[in-house]
């Protein structure tokens, strides 16, 4: 996705993983928003992950993020 020069790039240098069920976005919508603000998205949690956006029923990605010390945020914090 090409960045709009008028859009602040709040997430530059940050990598996000989205897991679980979100109330206000589909996972794809959340990932598109993250990327439009300069962030990167990944499908798996690693030590390079900056944030895990965890919705309901987050599962194994949440466990792995906690084990690796990745900051876990909920949808309200993301918004």
Number of C-alpha atoms within 10 A of each C-alpha: 8 7 12 11 7 6 10 12 16 13 17 14 10 16 20 25 25 27 21 17 15 18 11 11 12 13 18 10 11 21 20 16 15 22 22 20 17 21 19 19 19 14 10 14 24 16 11 12 20 22 21 26 25 21 19 12 11 16 12 12 20 23 12 16 21 14 10 14 14 18 14 16 14 15 17 10 8 11 7
